[in-house]
Amino acid sequence: MVLPESKDLTHLFSEETNARKPSPLKTCIHLFNDPNIIFLGGGLPMSDYFPWDNLTVDSPLPPFTKGIGAPIDPATNDVLKADLKKNEKLDEGDIPFARALQYGFSAGQPELLKFLREHTTIIHDLQYQDWDVVATTGNTNSWESTLRVFCNKGDVILAEAYSFSSSLAAAQAQGVITFPVPIDEHGIIPSKLANILDNWTPGAPKPKLLYTIPTGQNPTGSSLSDDRKEEIYKIAQKHDFIIIEDEPYYFLQVGKYIKDLKERSNVETEVKPSHEEFLKSLAKTFLSLDTEGRVIRMDSFSKVLAPGSRLGWITGSKRLLKAYVALHEMTIQAPAGFTQALVSSTLNKWGQSGYIDWLICLRHEYLLKRNHAIDALFKYIPESPVFTINPPIAGMFFTVNIDASAHPEFASKFHSDPLKVEQHIYETVVKNGVLVVPGIWFIADGETSPAQPKDSKEVSNPNIIFFRGTYAAVSPEKLDAGLKRLADVLKQEFGFN
């Protein structure tokens, strides 16, 4: 079967993108590596003057039989050694420092991009032929670039009603209006999204983008089902907007929380799944549904390798990715050469099979962390309609919903304002030595001019507040202690002592 080419969606480009002309110097930099050319055209320092000659790095060896958190013991055979050189390429996936640390390759180094393309075809069932990947410095950079590629000041984008605060702040700083889409415990509600767009106020700019974190959503921990994704994609086609699929937590899909310990033990101790079983267990992606090139997927190594690597990649239509590369040539230039060399060498030595082994082991670690956190919440927080514990099926975050109107001083002290209750609880838990984050920090509250119908932003119970916590950052012992402190505050505040 011959796949179609992507649809031309360049009409959604920003004025900045349309005005940008390629840097003339970038059009000839590829000649730097041509042995027949004496390159006098650019200010590229000789690699002889790079002070780094070599780097040796140890990492665990697939299939990680001791677990991914086990210390590396050089005395065993479970160590993979990467020897990176300035002018030599010892293995296929190595990037010599002479090239990695030089200007050029704004889309990413070829060895890294080759691995990422192969990985993409393994994970996603791509439905059109002219797709590609571009390396980035992580999803923060990917999102900032996306805003500049597509949005003008005053443009409108859609986002979950509660979304990652840094992404909302980036849009606000560029003068982009972020209009909220209602969500529930399973993420975006397609019927609500359709209602908003079908009844969009005439004269208000139509949304260009939908920004979504489909898996282990930050902050709510919700995950979109395959059925909802299909509905949302059809809405995007109807209303001609691009879906920005921000997926840093995609491989942390830990499954449904099982409260019964006997039943759960069978899951936690079951034999490590095969690669085929693991891949089948993953949620369908927007990228896999995309037949027109109207999905831009943002992936990152921050949650699966290390945040400080500052390395990720964008997958999308080549027509659209050209604009990202043109922007990056004048902004980030390229992801850091050290990072690309180190990650490329490690991943290529692991191979696609070894990387999947890593992801399988990582998921298991987060399964145990999720279970420990939710167990503690159910143990310490009173069983009451006042509190709702929301076990996530993916990601790093849990939430606890609270009916603020149940606070004994809701009317007298807080003047029936749930946000005042939320702020008070936040300040109180910090005083008691634990940090959880109030939901109000993540609210998307943009409005168009002229405004949208009031029912577009209606919520079922305005007195429900929530707090977000993570089980990723501390040991089980500290996690348990922190959640007990949180529960003690809630019991004290709501009269359960």
N, C-alpha and C positions, 0 to 999 in steps of 0.2 A: 504493500500500500504506500503510495506516494503522499507524504504529508503536505498540506498547503503552506504557503508563506503567510507571514503575519499581516494583519491589517495595518494600513498606514494611519497611525494615531498622532502624527507629528503636529496636527492642528491644535493639540492640547499643550504644546510647548509654550513656555513663558516668553515674554518679550526679550528677556536677557538671553535666552537660548537662541532665539531667532536672530538676535543682533550679533551673537558671538561669531567671530571669524577665526579660523584655525591660526595658531601661532606659526608664522612662516618658519621659524627655527625648528619647530617640532616636525615639520614636513620632511626635513632632510636628516633627522637624527638617526634614522635606520642605516644611513650610509656609514655611520661610525664603525659598524662591525663588518663593513665590506673590505676585505684585504686588498682590493685593487684601488681603493680610494685613500689618498692622503688627506686626512680630515682636518681642515683648518677652519671649519665653519662654526664651531661653538666652543664655549668656555668649559670644556670637560677636562678636569685635571687628570693627569696620568695616574693610573692605578699604582704605579711604583711608589707614589707618595701616600697611599693609604697605609696607615700604620699597622693594620691587622693582617697578619699573614695566614693564620689558621685558627680553627676553633674545633674542639672536640667536645661533644655532648653525649651524655648517657641518657637513655630512656628505657622504660620497660619493654620487654619483647612480647609480641603477640604469641599465644592468645591470652596473656595476662592471667595465668592460672592462680596466682596469689592475690588477685584483685588489683584494681588500678591504684589503690591507695597504699599498697605495700611498699616499704623502702626498697630502693634498688641496691642489690648486693653484688658488687663486682666479682665476688668469689664464685658466684653461680653463673649458669649459662643463660640467665633470664635477662640479660642486658643487651640492648641494641646500641651500638656505638656509631655516631655520625662524625666523620672527619671532614670538616669543611676547609677548603684551601682557597688561596687567593687566585691562583692561575690554573688549578687542576680541577677536573670533574671526575671524581672517583667512581660515582654511581650515576645512573641515568637521571635521578631526581635532584642531584646536587646542582647548586647555582654558584659558580665561582664568585668570590668576593669582588674580583675585578669588574664583574658585570653587575652583581647585586647592589654594589655600593656606588654605582655610576648613575648618571642621569639616563633617562630613557625608560621605555617599557611602562608607560603610564597605566596601561590596562592590567599590568601584572606580568611577572616573569613567566616565560613559556612553560617551564617545568611545573610550576604551581598551577597554572591555568589548565594544563593537560590533565592533571589529577582531578581538579575541580569539575571539569567537563565530564570525565568518566564517572565521578561520584554523582553528578546530577542525573545522568542517564540511568544509574542504578536506583536512585531514590524516587525519581519522578517519571511518570508516563507522559512524556512530552507530545503535544498534539500538533505542533507546527515545526517547520524545518529550520527557519532562520533565527534561531536563538543563540545566545552566547553568554559568557560570564565575564565580569570585570572585577578585578580585585579592589578592595577598599580598605580603609583603616578601621573597619568595624561598622556596626549598624548605625551608630550615632552619625558618622560621616556619610553613610549611605542615605540616611533620612535628610540630613542637611542638604546634600546634593540633590536629592529628589525634589525638595521644595524649590530649589533654585532652577532646576531643569523645567519644572512645570508651572510654577505659580508666580503670579504678579501680586503686588500689594493690592489688597482688597478682594482677591480671589477666595473662593470657599472650598474647603475640603470637609470630608466626613470622618468621624472617628467614634469609637465606642464612647458611651456617655462618661465612663471612667477609663482613662488611658494613661500611658506612661508620661509622667509629668515633664520630663526633659523633651520629649517629642512635641508635646503641646507648647512648651515654652519656645522651642525653635520656630514653630509656625507663627506664634504670636510675635516674635521678634522680627519676622519678615513681613508683618502686616497681613498675614493670612488668617482668615476666619475659620475656626474649627467648630463645625456644627455637630452636636451630639446625636448619636444614634442609640435608641433604647436597647438595653441588654438585660438578660436574666442570668440564671446560674449556668446557662449553656452558651453565653455569648450574645452576639448580635441577633436580634429578632427580625428575621427577613420581612415579615408582614409589616412591621413598624417602619423598616427602611423603605419598603415599597410605598407605604402611605405617605411618608415624608416627601418622597420624590414625585409621586403622582399628584400631590397637592402643593407643589413648590410655588411659592409666591411669585407671580409675574413681576418682572423687573429686577428681581434679585439674581445675582450671578449664580448659574448652576454649578454644582460641585464638579471639580476636575478629578479629584482623587478620593478614594476611601482608604484611610489608614487603619489597619487592623493587626492585632497580635492574636492569631487564631488559636495557638496552642499554649496552654499555661499562661493565659493573658495576664499582663501586668497592668493593674494591681489585683484584679479580681480572682485570678487563678482559673477562670473558666476556659473551656475548650469548645470550639465550634465542631459540630457534627458534619459528616460528609454531606448529608442531605441539605443542611443549612448553607454550606458552601456552594452547592449547586444552585440553590435559589438565589443567593447573593450574586453569583456570577451572571445569571440571567438578567438580574436587575441592572448590573453594570453594563451589559450589552444594550439593554433597552434605553438607558439614560446616558450612555456614552461617557463613562468615567473609567479611570484606571484603578485597579486594586493594588495597593501597596501591602504586600504580605511580609510582615516583620516577624521572623521566626527564630529568635535566638534560643528558644526553649523546645524546639521541635523534637529533639531526640531524648527529651526527658519525659517521655510518655509512660507513666508508671501504672496506668490502669485504675480501675475503680477501687476505692477503699473498702476493705473487708473488715468489719468490726469483730466478727467471730474469730478468736485467736486460733482455734483448731483448724478452721477452714483456711485461714490466712497462711498458716505454717506450710501448707502444701504448696502455696504460691511462692513464698519466700525461699523455700529450700528446693524447689523443683530444678530439674536439670537445665543447665544453660541452653536457651533456645538456639536452634540452627539459624544460619543467616537468612534462609528463606522464611522461617517462622517469624523472625524479627522484622524483616521487611514487610511481610504481610500484616503485621500488627500495627504498623504505622498508619496514622490518619492520612486520608487523601489530601493532597495539597491543592491550593488554588492554581498553582503552576501546572499541575497535572490535568486540570479542567480547562485550561486556557487554549482555545482554538484560534484566537485572534491576536495574541501578543498584547493583551490589555492587563497582564499581571506583571508587576515588578516584584520579584522575591528578593528579600534581604536576608542573607545568612551570615553567621558570625562564629568565630572560634572562641569567643569570650566565655561562653558557658560550657563548652565541651573540651577546650584545652586550657586557656588562661586569658583573663581579661586584659592583662598587660601586653599580650601579644599584639593588640590593636590590629587585627587582621580579619577581614571578612570578604564577602563577595556578593555581587548583584547578579541575578539571572533574569534575562528578559529578551525582548526582541532586539535584534541587531540595529534596527532603525532607531530605536530609542536609546540604546546603549552608547551609540556614537556621541550623543550629547553629553553623557556622563564623562566619557573619556576626554572630550574637548574641555569640559569644566575642570577635571582633575589635572589636566596639563598645566592649568593656570592657578591651581590651588594647592592640593596636596602633592603634586608631581607624580607620586606613586607611594604605595605602602612602603614602610621602612625595609631597606635591603636586608638587614640582619634578620628581621622577622621572616621575610619571605624565604630566605636561604635556610633558616632553621626549620621552619614548618614544612617546607617542600621536601627537604631531606628526610625528616622524620616520617612524614606521611608516605612518601614514595618507598621508603624502606619497609614500613609496615605493610604497604600495599592496600588495595581497596578492601581485601578480606581482613587484614589486620585492623584497619580503621573501623570496620563494622564490629569486630571483636571489642574494640575500645568502647564504642557506643553502647554495645550490649551491657558491658560491665558498668559503665557510667549510669545507665538507666537503673540497674539493680541497686546501686548505692543510693540513688534518689528515691527508689521505692522504699528502702528501709528508713530513710530520713523522713519521708512523708508519713509513713505509718507511725513512727515514733512521735512526731509532732501532733498528729490527730488523736492518737491514743491519749496523750497528755492533756489535750484540750477537753476531751470527753471526760477525763478523770477529774479535772480540777474545776471546770466551769459548770455551774448548776444546770441541771436539765430543766429548762423553763422556756415558755414562749418568748421571753425577753431576749434570749440569746439563740442565734443560729450559727452552728459551726459548719463551714463549707469545705469538705475535703476535696482537694483538686485531683484531677486525673493526669495532670502533667505540670511541669514547671517547677518553680522554687517557692511559690507563695501560697499561703492559706489566708482566708479571711474569716472574721467573726462579725456577723451582723448583730446589731443591737437596736432594740426598740427604745429610742430616747424618751418617748412619752411615758415609759414605765419608771423613769427616775422619780423618786419621792419628791424632789424639788423641781421637777420639770416646769411647773407653772410659776412657783413662787420665786425661785432663785434664777432660773434660766429663761423666764418669760416665754415659755412654750416654744423656744427656739432650739431645734435639734442640733444646730451647728455649735451653739454655746455649750451644750452637753458634750459634744464631740471634743471640743477644745479643752474642756475641763478634764475629761478622762485622759486625754493625751498628756496633759501637764502632770496629772496625778500619777500615771504609770511611770513617767520618766523620773519623778521624785522617788518612786519606789524601786528604781534600779533596773528598768527594762524599757526597751524602745520598740514600740509598734507604731505604725504610721497611719494617721487618720485618712479616711477615704477622700475627704474634701481636697486634699493635696493633688488629687488626680482627676478632678472634674473637668470635663470639656463643656464650656458654657458660652461658646461663641454664638453670635446672632447676626443675621443678615440685615441689610437695609435695601428695601423695606423688609420688615420682620416676617418670619414664618408663622403659620397658625399656632395658637397657644397649645393645642393638643399635641403638637409635634414633640414637646418636651415634658408631657405629663408623666408622672411616676405614680405607681400604685399606692405607695405609702410614704409620704415625705418625711415621716418621723424615723425612718430606718436609716441608721448610720452604720459604718463599718470600719474596721481596722485591719490593716494588712501586716502580716508578719512573714518571715522567711525561715525555712529550716535548713538553708544552705550554708549559713555563715559560721555556725558554732558547733561545738561537740554536743553529743546527745545529753550529756550531764548538764551543760549550761543551758541547752534548749529547754530541758525539763524544769530547771530552776526559774528560767525566765517566764515560762508559761504559767507556772504556779504564782509568780508575782502578779502577772496580768490578771489571773483569775481572782486572786485575793482582793485586788482593787475593784473589780467588777462586783464581787459579792458585797464588799463594803459599801460601794456607791448605790447599789440597787436593793440594799436591805436584806441580803441573804445570810447574814451572820447571825 
